[in-house]
Amino acid sequence: MEDDAKLARFVELELVHEGYEVEKAADGLTGANLALGQDFDLVLLDLMLPQLSGMEVLRRIRRQKDVPVIVLTARDTVMDKVSGLDAGADDYVTKPFAIEELLARIRTALKRNEGRVSHVEQSETVLGAHGVTLNVDRREVRARDVPISLTQREFEILRALMEHKNHVLSRDQLAQLALGYDYAGTSNAVDVHVRHLRAKIDDRCGIKLISTVRGVGYVIRDN
């Protein structure tokens, strides 16, 4: 986001030459809408923008997104830099700047963000309700911290119900989500698996986990 058209064009050409895709905005309001409405890998942000200041744009971005933001500005006092960094900027580049330095800072910010994304991707997915936790990655189930041994199909039915918590799933929906086939109405396979889950979790641990909705199917509710 840069209101100086010549500088914006110069930076755009350099970034495109380096293989980046670029979207430009000449005012803060347009820039904020772009940043919040799309998923960018990085934002270059001038602080002195018309319609909406760069600082306000930065605050709005940080309320909703963790995208790396590099501030480009002629305001080079220590307090300006501290304010920008405290508001959530990842880096602060003062004008005039060498394009090589800006490109290096962009590469560093993108690499740092890749590390954050990889860490998030490596974190485990855990679903839970009523003291029961289901670790999707480890395929482990615990009820009030007691390990529960489930068959593959029991696990998949419990997973489907937890992933659709507070939504009633019919028997054929559960069959498609968890068992991998269409429920024809003649098989009681889903009912059997739910009965086994109740025996292993509800009866063993005194938990009311899976509720029956007559004539429809099953649901796990928050309360």
C-alpha positions in Angstrom: 0.0 0.0 0.0 1.7 3.2 -1.3 0.2 6.5 -2.4 3.4 7.6 -4.2 2.5 6.2 -7.7 6.1 6.3 -9.0 7.5 4.5 -5.9 4.7 1.9 -6.0 5.3 1.2 -9.7 9.1 0.9 -9.1 8.6 -1.6 -6.2 6.0 -3.5 -8.2 8.3 -4.0 -11.2 11.1 -5.1 -9.0 8.9 -7.6 -7.1 7.4 -9.0 -10.4 11.0 -9.4 -11.7 11.8 -11.5 -8.7 8.8 -13.7 -9.3 6.3 -12.3 -6.9 2.6 -11.5 -7.7 1.6 -8.0 -6.6 -1.6 -6.2 -5.8 -1.4 -2.4 -5.2 -3.5 0.0 -3.3 -3.1 3.8 -3.3 -5.1 4.5 -0.1 -5.5 3.0 3.3 -9.2 2.0 2.9 -8.7 0.1 -0.3 -5.6 -1.5 1.1 -7.3 -2.6 4.3 -10.2 -4.1 2.3 -7.7 -6.0 0.0 -5.6 -7.2 2.9 -8.7 -8.5 4.9 -10.5 -9.8 1.9 -7.7 -11.9 0.4 -5.0 -14.2 1.6 -1.6 -12.6 0.9 1.8 -14.0 1.9 3.1 -10.5 2.8 1.9 -6.9 3.1 4.1 -3.8 2.3 2.5 -0.8 4.1 3.2 2.9 3.9 2.2 4.7 7.1 1.2 8.0 5.5 -1.8 7.0 3.4 -5.0 8.9 2.4 -8.5 7.9 3.7 -7.1 5.6 6.4 -3.7 5.8 8.0 -1.2 3.0 7.7 -1.3 2.5 11.5 -5.0 2.0 11.4 -4.7 -0.4 8.5 -2.1 -2.3 10.5 -4.4 -2.5 13.6 -7.2 -3.8 11.4 -5.0 -6.4 9.8 -3.7 -7.6 13.2 -7.2 -8.0 14.6 -7.9 -10.6 12.0 -4.7 -11.9 10.4 -1.2 -13.0 11.1 0.2 -12.1 7.7 3.7 -10.6 7.8 3.7 -6.8 7.4 6.7 -4.7 6.5 6.2 -1.0 7.1 7.7 1.4 4.5 7.8 5.0 5.6 9.7 8.3 5.7 9.0 8.6 9.4 12.3 7.4 10.9 12.3 8.5 14.5 12.8 5.8 17.2 9.2 6.5 18.5 7.8 6.0 15.0 9.6 2.6 14.7 8.5 1.5 18.2 4.9 2.5 17.5 4.9 0.5 14.3 6.4 -2.6 15.8 4.2 -2.4 18.8 1.2 -2.2 16.5 2.2 -5.5 15.0 4.6 -4.8 12.1 7.1 -7.5 11.4 9.8 -5.1 10.1 10.3 -1.4 9.5 12.1 0.1 6.4 12.7 3.8 6.2 12.6 5.8 2.9 14.7 6.2 0.9 15.8 2.6 0.8 17.8 0.3 -1.4 15.6 -2.2 -3.3 18.2 -4.9 -2.5 17.6 -4.3 1.2 13.8 -4.4 0.8 14.0 -7.7 -1.1 16.2 -9.2 1.5 13.8 -8.2 4.3 10.9 -9.6 2.3 12.7 -13.0 1.9 13.5 -13.0 5.6 9.8 -12.2 6.6 8.5 -14.9 4.2 10.9 -17.5 5.5 10.1 -16.7 9.1 6.4 -17.0 8.3 6.9 -20.4 6.6 8.4 -21.6 9.9 5.3 -20.4 11.8 3.0 -22.1 9.3 4.9 -25.4 9.4 4.7 -25.3 13.2 0.9 -24.9 13.0 0.6 -27.6 10.4 2.6 -30.0 12.6 0.3 -29.4 15.6 -2.1 -32.1 16.4 -5.8 -32.0 15.9 -7.8 -32.8 19.0 -11.6 -32.9 19.2 -13.5 -33.0 22.5 -16.7 -33.0 24.3 -17.9 -33.9 27.8 -14.5 -34.9 29.0 -13.8 -37.1 26.0 -10.9 -36.2 23.7 -10.2 -37.6 20.3 -6.7 -37.1 18.9 -7.1 -37.3 15.1 -3.4 -37.6 14.3 -2.5 -40.2 17.0 -5.9 -41.9 16.6 -6.3 -41.9 20.4 -9.4 -41.5 22.5 -9.5 -40.7 26.2 -12.5 -40.3 28.5 -11.8 -38.3 31.6 -8.1 -39.1 30.9 -8.8 -42.8 30.7 -7.6 -44.4 27.4 -10.4 -45.9 25.4 -9.7 -48.7 22.9 -11.9 -48.4 19.7 -12.1 -50.3 16.5 -11.3 -48.3 13.3 -15.0 -47.9 12.5 -16.0 -46.9 16.0 -13.2 -44.3 15.9 -14.4 -42.9 12.6 -18.1 -42.7 13.7 -17.0 -40.9 16.9 -14.8 -38.6 14.8 -17.6 -37.7 12.5 -20.0 -36.9 15.3 -17.3 -34.7 17.0 -16.4 -32.9 13.8 -20.2 -32.2 13.3 -20.8 -31.4 17.0 -24.3 -29.9 17.6 -25.5 -31.1 14.2 -27.7 -34.2 14.0 -26.3 -36.7 11.6 -28.6 -39.3 10.0 -27.6 -42.9 9.8 -26.8 -42.7 6.1 -24.7 -39.5 6.7 -22.7 -41.3 9.3 -22.3 -44.3 7.1 -21.0 -42.2 4.3 -18.7 -40.1 6.5 -17.4 -42.9 8.7 -17.9 -46.3 7.0 -17.4 -45.4 3.4 -20.7 -46.7 1.9 -24.3 -45.6 1.4 -26.7 -46.6 4.1 -29.6 -48.5 2.5 -31.8 -48.7 5.5 -31.5 -52.4 5.8 -28.3 -52.5 7.8 -28.0 -51.6 11.5 -24.2 -51.2 11.3 -24.3 -47.6 12.4 -26.5 -48.5 15.4 -24.3 -51.3 16.4 -21.2 -49.2 16.4 -22.9 -46.4 18.4 -24.0 -49.0 20.9 -20.4 -50.2 21.3 -19.2 -46.6 21.7 -21.8 -46.1 24.4 -20.7 -49.3 26.2 -17.0 -48.3 26.1 -17.5 -44.6 26.9 -20.9 -43.7 28.4 -21.4 -46.8 30.5 -17.7 -47.2 31.5 -17.1 -43.6 32.5 -20.6 -42.3 33.3 -20.7 -39.9 30.5 -23.7 -39.0 28.4 -21.9 -38.4 25.1 -23.9 -39.5 22.1 -27.6 -38.6 22.0 -30.3 -40.3 19.8 -32.7 -38.1 17.9 -35.6 -40.4 17.2 -36.4 -41.0 13.5 -33.3 -39.0 12.5 -30.0 -40.2 13.8 -27.3 -39.2 16.4 -25.6 -36.1 17.7 -23.0 -35.0 20.2 -24.0 -31.7 21.8 -21.9 -29.2 23.9 -24.4 -29.5 26.7 
